[in-house]
Amino acid sequence: MIGISPDSVKKHLRWKAKEGYTLPLVADTEHQICELYDVWAEKMLYGRKYWGVNRTTFVIDARGVVAHVFEKVNPEGHADEVARAVAAL
């Protein structure tokens, strides 16, 4: 498992230390991976438009095929959902 976000390596390191997160994180500061997976999108908050990531989880099988996509991810309970999807591969 890896996480990808447009945050910098420095931000990732601070967040990982604060949260005790141990999985690898990829800094996609140029949004290349996010754009390939079509999760870099225009969003709106309080009437203000901005660009950001649509939080999405992709389960990719051993052949490199996307086996399952979780969109609009809510972190609570999501790890269990992903574990079930991976176990079903």
Order of alpha helices (4+ residues) and beta strands (2+ residues): beta-alpha-beta-alpha-beta-beta-beta-beta-alpha
